[in-house]
Amino acid sequence: MEHKKIEEAYNETFAGLTMYYRDCNLDVTHISKYQKNQILLEKGFTDVSGFAEGLATNLRYAIASNKAVNMAQINPDVAKYRFHLIAAPSHYKVLDIYKIGTQTQILLLHFDKKFEAIFSGTNSNIEENVVKMGRASFDKKTQLQPNDIMNEPEWRKRTQFPIGMSDKGDFFTTSVDKTLQQSTKMTPPQTPQTSKNTNQSDSKTVEKKSFWKKLFGK
């Protein structure tokens, strides 16, 4: 894979990255289906909040995105939720699945569809840092009291659905899934190849402490 393409993907995805949250109660069998490094397709709009306090449900989606729209600019009445919207369809990479007791955090990276092949085939130290900070944040947030606003019926109704799967627990098919299905039909099973080394691309990415503080400082 060309380093220029990887650099373009990282620059467009990580620049201005902000963390958003979506809490819901999800069947544990559904939660167990998610896998690290999995690519997800969400067909519907994704309602998220800028609030991250105590967790009153069994699941929190922590979504790193730089494309969420602040809905308070359109409808001031939803400002109390710090309501942001990620347009449909949207694509995510599962960076981490972290469980504390009966509560789980699934950390997702939101990226543009045109970079699907890159994020499905490479990993980076930037992603690893997001995971470390995400876990540290969840450790602290689970010690806090839940925000009553996030438990209002109107907001819970918006966020009760899983991301990347149907209510029945079936994942929506991504381009990566289709490619793998076609490859399986055309060729016999082969030994999986390791992801390409992205150190050269990573070395070009300047990571600033202020970036991580802004990302998880809420």
C-alpha positions as CSV (number, residue, x, y, z in Angstrom):
1,M,0.0,0.0,0.0
2,E,1.4,3.4,-0.9
3,H,2.7,5.5,2.0
4,K,1.1,8.6,0.4
5,K,-2.4,7.0,0.7
6,I,-1.8,6.0,4.3
7,E,-0.6,9.4,5.1
8,E,-3.6,11.0,3.5
9,A,-5.9,8.7,5.4
10,Y,-4.3,9.5,8.7
11,N,-4.2,13.2,8.1
12,E,-7.9,13.3,7.2
13,T,-9.0,11.0,10.0
14,F,-6.9,12.1,13.0
15,A,-6.8,15.9,12.4
16,G,-9.2,17.5,14.8
17,L,-10.3,14.2,16.3
18,T,-12.8,14.5,19.2
19,M,-14.3,11.9,21.4
20,Y,-18.1,11.4,21.6
21,Y,-20.2,8.9,23.6
22,R,-23.3,6.8,23.2
23,D,-24.5,4.7,26.1
24,C,-27.1,1.9,25.8
25,N,-28.2,-1.4,27.3
26,L,-27.4,-4.1,24.8
27,D,-27.8,-7.9,25.0
28,V,-24.5,-9.4,26.2
29,T,-24.5,-11.8,23.3
30,H,-24.6,-8.9,20.9
31,I,-21.7,-7.2,22.7
32,S,-19.7,-10.4,22.5
33,K,-19.9,-10.4,18.7
34,Y,-17.7,-7.3,18.4
35,Q,-14.0,-8.0,17.7
36,K,-10.9,-5.8,17.9
37,N,-9.8,-4.3,14.5
38,Q,-13.3,-5.2,13.0
39,I,-14.6,-2.8,10.4
40,L,-18.2,-1.7,10.9
41,L,-20.8,-0.2,8.6
42,E,-23.6,1.8,10.3
43,K,-26.5,2.4,7.9
44,G,-28.4,4.8,10.1
45,F,-27.5,8.2,11.6
46,T,-25.4,7.9,14.7
47,D,-26.6,10.1,17.6
48,V,-23.8,10.8,20.1
49,S,-23.0,13.2,23.0
50,G,-20.1,15.2,24.1
51,F,-20.8,14.2,27.7
52,A,-18.9,11.4,29.3
53,E,-19.6,10.8,32.9
54,G,-20.8,7.8,35.0
55,L,-22.3,4.9,33.1
56,A,-25.9,3.9,33.9
57,T,-26.0,1.2,31.2
58,N,-24.0,-1.9,30.4
59,L,-22.4,-0.5,27.2
60,R,-20.7,2.7,26.2
61,Y,-19.6,3.4,22.6
62,A,-16.7,5.8,22.7
63,I,-16.4,7.2,19.2
64,A,-13.4,9.2,17.9
65,S,-14.5,11.4,15.0
66,N,-13.7,14.7,13.4
67,K,-16.9,14.8,11.3
68,A,-19.7,14.9,13.9
69,V,-22.1,17.8,13.5
70,N,-23.1,19.9,16.5
71,M,-26.9,19.8,16.3
72,A,-27.3,22.6,18.8
73,Q,-26.4,25.0,16.0
74,I,-29.5,23.8,14.2
75,N,-31.8,23.2,17.2
76,P,-30.8,25.0,20.4
77,D,-33.2,22.8,22.4
78,V,-30.8,19.8,22.1
79,A,-27.8,21.7,23.5
80,K,-28.4,20.2,26.9
81,Y,-27.4,16.8,25.5
82,R,-24.3,18.1,23.8
83,F,-26.0,16.4,20.9
84,H,-23.8,15.7,17.8
85,L,-24.7,13.7,14.7
86,I,-22.6,11.5,12.5
87,A,-24.1,11.2,9.0
88,A,-25.2,7.9,7.4
89,P,-23.8,5.7,6.2
90,S,-20.8,5.7,8.4
91,H,-17.7,3.5,8.8
92,Y,-15.8,2.6,12.0
93,K,-12.9,0.5,13.1
94,V,-13.1,-1.2,16.5
95,L,-10.0,-0.1,18.3
96,D,-10.7,-1.7,21.6
97,I,-13.2,-3.6,23.7
98,Y,-12.7,-2.9,27.4
99,K,-14.7,-4.4,30.2
100,I,-14.9,-3.4,33.9
101,G,-17.2,-5.6,35.9
102,T,-20.5,-5.7,34.0
103,Q,-19.9,-2.6,32.0
104,T,-18.1,-2.5,28.6
105,Q,-16.6,0.2,26.5
106,I,-16.3,-0.3,22.7
107,L,-13.9,2.2,21.3
108,L,-14.5,3.1,17.7
109,L,-12.6,5.2,15.1
110,H,-14.8,6.9,12.6
111,F,-13.3,7.2,9.1
112,D,-14.3,8.0,5.5
113,K,-15.4,5.0,3.4
114,K,-12.6,5.7,0.8
115,F,-10.1,4.7,3.5
116,E,-11.7,1.4,4.4
117,A,-9.0,-0.7,2.8
118,I,-6.3,1.2,4.7
119,F,-7.8,0.9,8.1
120,S,-8.8,-2.7,7.6
121,G,-5.2,-3.6,6.6
122,T,-3.0,-1.5,8.9
123,N,-2.6,-0.6,12.5
124,S,-0.6,2.4,13.9
125,N,0.9,3.7,17.1
126,I,-1.6,6.5,16.9
127,E,-4.4,4.0,17.3
128,E,-2.6,2.3,20.2
129,N,-2.3,5.7,22.0
130,V,-6.0,6.3,21.5
131,V,-6.7,2.9,23.1
132,K,-4.5,3.7,26.1
133,M,-6.1,7.0,26.7
134,G,-9.6,5.6,26.1
135,R,-9.0,2.9,28.8
136,A,-7.7,5.4,31.3
137,S,-10.7,7.6,30.6
138,F,-13.1,4.7,31.1
139,D,-11.4,3.8,34.4
140,K,-12.1,7.3,35.7
141,K,-15.6,7.7,34.2
142,T,-17.0,4.5,35.8
143,Q,-16.2,6.0,39.2
144,L,-18.5,9.0,38.5
145,Q,-22.2,9.3,38.9
146,P,-24.3,9.1,35.7
147,N,-25.5,12.4,34.2
148,D,-29.3,12.6,34.6
149,I,-29.7,14.3,31.3
150,M,-28.3,11.3,29.5
151,N,-30.9,9.2,31.1
152,E,-33.9,11.2,29.9
153,P,-36.4,9.2,27.8
154,E,-35.9,11.3,24.7
155,W,-32.1,10.8,24.7
156,R,-32.3,7.1,25.6
157,K,-34.8,6.6,22.7
158,R,-32.2,8.0,20.3
159,T,-29.3,5.9,21.6
160,Q,-30.9,2.5,22.3
161,F,-29.8,0.9,19.1
162,P,-26.4,-0.9,18.5
163,I,-23.9,0.5,16.1
164,G,-22.9,-1.6,13.0
165,M,-25.5,-4.3,13.5
166,S,-29.3,-4.8,13.4
167,D,-31.4,-5.1,16.5
168,K,-31.1,-8.9,16.0
169,G,-27.4,-8.8,16.3
170,D,-26.5,-9.2,12.6
171,F,-23.6,-7.1,11.3
172,F,-24.3,-5.0,8.3
173,T,-22.0,-6.1,5.4
174,T,-19.0,-3.9,4.6
175,S,-16.9,-3.8,1.5
176,V,-14.2,-5.7,3.3
177,D,-16.7,-8.5,4.1
178,K,-17.7,-8.7,0.4
179,T,-14.1,-8.8,-0.7
180,L,-13.4,-11.6,1.7
181,Q,-16.5,-13.5,0.6
182,Q,-15.5,-13.2,-3.1
183,S,-11.9,-14.2,-2.3
184,T,-13.1,-17.3,-0.4
185,K,-15.2,-18.4,-3.4
186,M,-12.4,-17.9,-5.9
187,T,-9.3,-19.2,-4.1
188,P,-8.6,-21.9,-1.5
189,P,-7.8,-20.9,2.1
190,Q,-4.4,-19.3,2.5
191,T,-2.3,-18.4,5.5
192,P,-3.3,-14.8,6.6
193,Q,-0.7,-12.2,5.8
194,T,0.4,-9.8,8.5
195,S,-0.5,-6.2,8.2
196,K,2.0,-4.0,6.3
197,N,4.4,-2.0,8.4
198,T,3.3,1.6,8.8
199,N,6.2,2.9,10.8
200,Q,7.3,5.1,8.0
201,S,3.9,6.7,7.8
202,D,3.6,7.0,11.6
203,S,7.0,8.7,11.8
204,K,5.6,11.5,9.7
205,T,2.7,12.1,12.1
206,V,3.5,14.7,14.8
207,E,1.7,13.8,18.0
208,K,1.2,16.7,20.4
209,K,0.3,16.3,24.0
210,S,-2.4,18.9,23.6
211,F,-4.1,16.6,21.1
212,W,-4.5,13.8,23.6
213,K,-5.6,16.2,26.3
214,K,-8.3,17.7,24.1
215,L,-9.5,14.2,22.9
216,F,-10.1,12.7,26.4
217,G,-10.2,15.8,28.6
218,K,-14.0,16.0,28.8
